[in-house]
Amino acid sequence: MHVMKNSPERNNRVRRVTVQLLTNAERSGLFIDHELETLLAREALPRRDRALVTMLVNGVTRMRMRLDFEISHYYQREYERAPVLLKNIFRTAFYQSEFLDRIPDYAIISESVDLAKRYFGKERSGLVNAILRERQRQPVIWPPPEVVLRDLDLLAAYSSHPRWLLEKWLKRMPVTEVMELGEANNRVPAVTLRVVRPDINSEEFEKHLRTWNIPVEKLADVPHFYRLGGRIDLHSLAAMRQGLCVVQDASAGLAGMLMAAQAGERIYDLCAAPGGKALQMAEHGAEVIAVEINALRARLIEEASARISTPVKVIEADATIFEAEPADGVLVDAPCSGLGVLSRRADLRWQRRAEDFTQLQSLQLRLLDNAARLVKPGGRVIYSTCTIEPEENEIVVHEFLQKHPEFQVVSAKAFVDGSFCDESGFIRTLPHIHNLDGNFAARLMRLK
């Protein structure tokens, strides 16, 4: 059957896929991007519908705690014990009504009732109808910010972050800043593009972007990066197909700039996928060897390298034990908690636990130990993460330096804008301050 654009059938299909995907991810404990890839491949939705499903799934996942708090205000039974699928019908409806303005409330109610009837029968569909109509008449009114800030449980629900994480941040930030960080994590992240080999491509790239029907901001403090001010189908952009640009957050680009790769140098990029930093360094004429343990992710680096005609050698290996001739530079883009990219990785806030840091820190130190063996005297190791947590950042660096006195920190201020650097010379970006992903990077020079 042909489904017309914006028809009830189309909207119902999008909502059904969204609710199924959310439910599968919650039941399986798998990351939401894995479930997205699996289900969207099976459903074979048009690109426009895939984008809408992705937006809804990430939005509902991001705001899940706040949505549950609001739904439980109307749900007269024990909401915690409600079927996960029913919860996700409610969450999707509440999210669309509160955070989007594309679909009117009457349509949201009608589609949600139809979905509840499909999966649960008449009784539960009546419950969904009653609660959504009650919410339409009397939406939840949150207390003013000064009240929310005084109650940690209320702040956790309003900001949709687990309480343990807020408690962690409160040890080093005032509560108003914690609220700002939470709000930044809940924003839909902008897409940022980096111009490939800007010395030859910048003029042609800017010709392309003037034809796009969205605002584009050239980032003043991170050269050759552009932030898109709206949604656009990246697959349709000739500039992407022609290899003039790649998708890369500017905060990740700072770590690539910190390496300051030079023509003729050999650089190892450990844990290299998805490969943005490897390509960035290779564009300067360095010989870049990208080390990646996952075969599929290794192939993605090779494909990206071919698309922009920038040679990167990819080796499938465990970066903690990888052996090779000493290089001029080693980038350790370490696996981490990802707590600096919560806007992009919507489910990480629910997946992570306080006890994860010990295991992650152990892996990070093993990677740095191997990097120390792989770099020449006079060379440098760049340690970078996409987390804002000290246990994975400066504490790891300090432990490494105690074990390896032949290394010293070189201030990042010599390589990137000082607004991204702290007093110790580390790159440290924060979503609520820099409007970038939360990242950390340190340049460690081997003296002998």
C-alpha positions in Angstrom: 0.0 0.0 0.0 1.3 3.5 -0.9 1.6 5.7 2.2 1.2 9.4 1.5 3.5 12.0 3.2 2.3 13.0 6.6 -0.6 10.5 6.3 -2.0 8.8 9.5 -0.6 5.5 8.1 2.9 7.0 7.8 2.8 8.6 11.2 1.6 5.4 12.8 4.4 3.5 11.2 7.0 5.9 12.4 5.5 5.8 15.9 5.3 2.0 15.9 9.0 1.6 14.8 10.0 4.2 17.5 8.2 2.4 20.3 9.5 -1.0 19.2 13.1 0.3 19.0 12.9 2.0 22.5 11.4 -1.2 24.0 14.0 -3.5 22.3 16.9 -1.4 23.6 15.5 -1.2 27.2 14.8 -4.9 27.4 18.1 -6.0 25.8 20.4 -3.5 27.6 22.2 -2.9 24.2 23.2 0.6 23.1 20.5 2.4 21.3 22.6 3.0 18.1 22.9 -0.8 17.8 19.1 -1.2 18.0 18.6 1.7 15.5 20.9 0.1 13.0 19.2 -3.4 13.3 15.6 -2.3 13.3 15.9 0.4 10.6 17.6 -2.0 8.3 14.8 -4.5 8.8 12.0 -1.9 8.3 13.6 -0.3 5.2 12.0 3.1 5.9 12.4 6.0 3.6 15.3 8.3 4.5 13.0 11.0 5.8 11.2 8.6 8.1 14.5 7.1 9.3 15.6 10.6 10.3 12.3 11.2 12.2 12.6 7.8 14.0 16.2 8.5 15.0 15.2 12.0 16.3 12.3 10.6 18.3 14.3 7.6 19.7 17.2 9.8 20.8 14.9 12.5 22.2 12.7 10.1 24.3 15.8 8.3 25.5 17.5 11.6 26.6 14.4 12.8 28.4 13.2 9.5 29.8 13.5 10.3 33.5 11.6 13.6 33.1 9.0 12.0 30.9 8.5 9.1 33.5 8.1 11.7 36.3 5.4 13.5 34.3 3.6 10.3 33.2 3.5 9.0 36.8 1.6 12.2 37.8 -1.4 10.9 35.8 -0.9 7.2 36.0 -3.1 6.0 38.9 -1.5 2.6 39.2 2.1 1.6 39.9 3.8 3.1 36.9 7.1 1.4 37.6 5.4 -2.0 37.0 3.7 -1.0 33.8 4.9 -3.0 30.6 7.9 -1.4 29.0 6.1 -1.2 25.7 3.2 0.8 27.3 5.7 3.1 29.0 7.3 3.8 25.6 3.9 4.6 24.0 3.4 7.2 26.8 6.9 8.5 26.6 6.8 9.0 22.8 3.5 10.8 23.1 4.6 13.1 26.0 7.9 13.8 24.2 6.2 14.9 21.0 3.7 17.0 22.8 6.2 18.7 25.0 9.3 19.1 22.9 8.1 19.1 19.3 5.6 21.2 17.5 5.1 19.2 14.2 2.1 17.1 15.2 -1.0 18.5 16.9 -2.1 16.9 20.2 -5.3 15.4 18.7 -3.2 13.4 16.2 -0.7 12.3 18.9 -3.6 11.1 21.0 -5.3 9.3 18.2 -2.1 7.5 17.0 -1.1 6.5 20.5 -4.5 5.1 21.3 -4.4 3.1 18.0 -0.9 1.7 18.9 -2.1 0.8 22.5 -5.1 -1.0 21.0 -2.8 -2.9 18.6 -0.6 -4.2 21.3 -2.8 -4.3 24.4 -6.4 -4.3 23.4 -9.3 -2.0 24.3 -8.8 -1.6 28.1 -5.2 -0.2 27.9 -6.0 1.9 24.8 -8.7 3.5 27.0 -6.2 4.2 29.7 -3.8 5.8 27.1 -6.7 8.0 25.8 -7.7 9.1 29.3 -4.2 10.0 30.4 -3.2 11.9 27.2 -6.5 13.9 27.3 -6.0 14.7 31.0 -2.4 15.9 30.2 -3.8 18.0 27.4 -6.3 19.7 29.8 -3.8 20.0 32.7 -0.1 19.7 31.7 2.4 19.2 34.5 3.8 22.5 35.8 7.3 22.3 37.1 8.3 24.4 40.1 10.5 27.5 39.4 14.2 26.8 39.0 15.2 28.0 42.5 13.0 25.2 43.9 14.3 22.6 41.5 17.9 23.5 42.4 17.2 22.8 46.1 15.9 19.3 45.7 18.4 16.8 44.1 15.7 14.2 43.3 13.6 16.9 41.5 16.7 18.2 39.7 17.5 14.6 38.5 14.0 14.2 37.2 13.8 17.7 35.6 17.2 17.4 33.9 16.7 13.7 33.2 20.1 12.6 34.6 20.7 9.9 37.1 21.2 11.1 40.6 24.6 9.5 41.1 25.9 11.5 38.2 24.6 14.8 39.5 26.1 14.1 42.9 29.4 13.5 41.2 29.3 16.8 39.3 28.2 18.7 42.5 31.5 17.8 44.1 33.3 20.1 41.6 30.6 22.5 40.3 27.9 24.7 41.8 24.4 23.5 41.4 23.5 26.2 38.9 26.3 25.0 36.7 25.2 21.4 37.0 21.8 22.5 35.8 23.4 24.3 32.8 25.5 21.2 32.0 22.3 19.0 32.1 20.5 21.4 29.8 23.4 21.3 27.3 23.3 17.5 27.4 19.6 17.6 26.5 20.0 19.7 23.5 19.8 18.1 20.0 23.5 18.2 19.0 24.4 20.3 15.9 26.3 18.7 13.0 29.8 20.1 12.5 31.8 19.8 9.3 35.5 20.0 8.9 37.0 21.1 5.5 39.3 18.5 4.1 42.7 20.0 3.1 41.5 23.5 3.6 44.4 25.1 1.7 42.9 23.7 -1.6 39.3 23.1 -0.7 38.0 26.0 1.4 36.9 28.2 -1.5 35.1 25.4 -3.3 33.5 24.3 0.0 32.2 27.8 0.8 30.6 27.9 -2.7 28.7 24.8 -1.8 27.5 25.9 1.6 26.0 29.1 0.1 23.5 26.9 -1.7 22.3 25.2 1.4 19.0 26.4 2.8 20.1 26.4 6.4 22.3 28.7 8.5 26.0 27.8 8.7 28.4 29.2 11.3 32.1 29.3 10.7 33.8 28.6 14.0 36.1 31.5 14.8 38.3 29.6 17.4 38.6 26.3 15.6 39.9 26.9 12.0 38.1 25.2 9.1 35.1 23.9 11.1 31.5 24.9 10.3 28.4 24.3 12.5 25.2 23.6 10.7 22.2 25.6 12.1 19.5 23.2 10.9 18.8 19.7 9.6 20.0 18.8 6.2 20.4 15.4 4.4 24.2 15.0 4.5 24.0 12.2 1.9 22.6 14.6 -0.6 25.4 17.1 -0.3 27.8 17.2 -3.3 30.4 18.7 -0.9 30.3 15.4 1.1 30.3 13.2 -2.0 33.2 15.1 -3.5 35.3 14.7 -0.3 35.5 18.4 0.4 34.4 17.9 4.1 33.8 15.3 6.8 31.6 15.2 9.8 33.7 15.9 12.9 32.9 17.8 16.1 35.3 20.7 16.7 36.3 19.4 20.1 37.6 16.2 18.5 39.4 18.3 16.0 41.3 20.1 18.8 43.0 16.8 19.7 44.1 16.4 16.1 45.4 19.9 16.1 47.3 19.2 19.3 49.3 16.5 17.5 50.5 19.1 15.0 51.4 16.4 12.5 54.1 17.3 10.0 54.8 16.0 6.5 57.1 13.0 6.6 56.4 12.0 10.2 55.1 8.6 11.3 52.0 8.8 13.5 50.2 5.9 15.2 46.5 6.4 16.0 45.5 3.8 18.7 41.8 2.9 19.0 41.4 4.9 15.7 37.7 4.4 14.7 35.8 6.2 13.4 38.9 7.7 12.0 38.3 11.5 12.0 41.5 12.3 13.8 43.6 9.9 11.7 42.4 11.6 8.5 42.9 15.0 10.0 46.6 14.2 10.8 47.2 12.4 7.4 46.1 15.5 5.5 49.3 17.3 6.7 51.4 14.7 4.8 52.2 12.5 7.8 52.2 8.7 7.4 49.3 7.7 9.7 48.9 4.1 10.9 45.4 3.6 12.3 45.2 0.8 14.8 41.6 -0.6 15.4 40.7 -3.9 17.1 37.1 -4.1 15.6 37.1 -5.4 12.0 33.9 -3.5 11.0 35.1 -0.2 12.4 38.5 -0.7 10.7 36.7 -1.0 7.4 34.9 2.2 8.0 38.2 4.0 8.4 39.4 2.6 5.1 36.2 3.7 3.4 36.5 7.2 4.8 40.1 7.4 3.7 39.2 6.4 0.2 36.3 8.9 0.0 38.4 11.9 0.7 41.5 10.5 -1.1 43.7 10.7 2.0 45.9 7.7 2.6 45.7 6.1 6.0 47.1 2.6 6.7 44.7 0.6 8.8 45.9 -2.3 11.0 43.4 -4.5 12.8 45.1 -5.1 16.2 44.7 -4.7 20.0 46.2 -1.3 20.7 47.3 -2.3 24.2 49.8 -4.8 22.8 50.4 -3.4 19.3 54.1 -3.5 18.4 55.9 -1.5 15.7 58.9 0.7 15.1 59.0 3.9 17.2 57.1 6.8 15.7 57.2 10.6 15.9 53.8 10.7 17.5 51.2 8.4 19.1 47.5 9.4 19.5 45.7 7.5 22.3 42.1 8.3 21.6 41.1 6.2 24.6 37.8 4.3 25.2 36.1 6.1 28.0 32.7 6.6 29.7 31.6 9.1 27.0 30.1 11.4 29.6 31.2 14.4 27.6 29.0 13.4 24.6 25.7 12.7 26.4 23.8 14.8 23.8 25.0 12.6 21.0 24.9 9.3 22.9 21.5 9.6 24.4 21.5 6.3 26.4 24.9 6.6 27.9 23.5 8.3 31.0 21.4 5.3 31.7 24.1 2.7 30.7 27.0 4.0 32.8 27.5 3.2 36.5 29.8 4.8 39.1 31.8 1.6 39.3 32.7 1.7 35.5 35.6 4.2 36.1 38.0 1.7 37.7 37.9 -0.7 34.7 38.1 2.2 32.2 41.0 3.8 33.9 42.9 0.5 33.9 42.5 0.2 30.1 43.4 3.9 29.6 46.7 3.4 31.5 47.5 0.2 29.6 47.1 2.1 26.3 49.3 4.9 27.5 52.0 2.5 28.6 52.1 1.0 25.2 52.1 4.4 23.6 55.2 5.2 25.7 57.0 2.2 24.1 55.9 3.3 20.6 57.2 6.9 20.5 60.7 8.1 19.8 62.7 10.3 22.2 61.7 13.9 21.4 58.3 12.6 20.1 54.9 13.1 21.7 51.9 11.2 22.9 48.5 12.8 22.7 46.0 11.4 25.2 42.4 12.3 24.4 39.0 11.3 25.6 35.3 12.3 25.1 34.6 12.5 28.9 34.7 15.3 31.4 35.5 13.1 34.4 38.8 13.6 36.2 39.3 9.9 36.9 39.7 9.3 33.1 41.5 12.6 32.3 44.0 14.4 34.5 44.2 11.6 37.1 45.2 9.2 34.3 47.8 11.6 33.0 49.3 12.2 36.5 49.5 8.4 37.1 51.2 7.9 33.7 53.7 10.7 34.5 54.6 9.1 37.9 55.3 5.8 36.1 57.1 7.5 33.2 59.2 10.4 34.4 60.8 10.5 30.9 57.6 12.4 29.7 56.4 15.9 30.5 53.3 17.9 29.8 53.5 20.4 27.0 50.9 23.2 27.2 48.2 22.9 24.6 48.1 26.7 24.4 50.9 26.6 21.9 48.6 24.6 19.5 45.0 25.6 20.0 43.1 28.7 21.2 43.7 29.3 24.9 39.9 29.5 25.6 39.9 25.7 25.3 42.8 25.1 27.8 43.0 24.9 31.5 45.7 26.2 33.9 47.5 22.8 33.6 47.9 23.1 29.9 45.3 20.5 29.1 42.5 20.9 26.5 39.2 20.7 28.3 35.9 21.5 26.6 32.6 21.5 28.3 29.2 21.5 26.5 27.6 24.2 28.6 30.6 26.6 28.3 32.1 26.0 24.9 29.0 24.8 23.0 31.1 21.8 21.9 31.2 18.1 23.0 33.0 17.6 26.3 36.6 16.5 25.5 40.0 16.3 27.2 43.4 16.1 25.6 47.0 16.3 26.8 50.3 16.6 24.9 53.0 14.5 26.5 56.6 14.9 25.2 59.2 12.1 25.6 62.4 13.7 26.8 64.7 10.7 26.4 
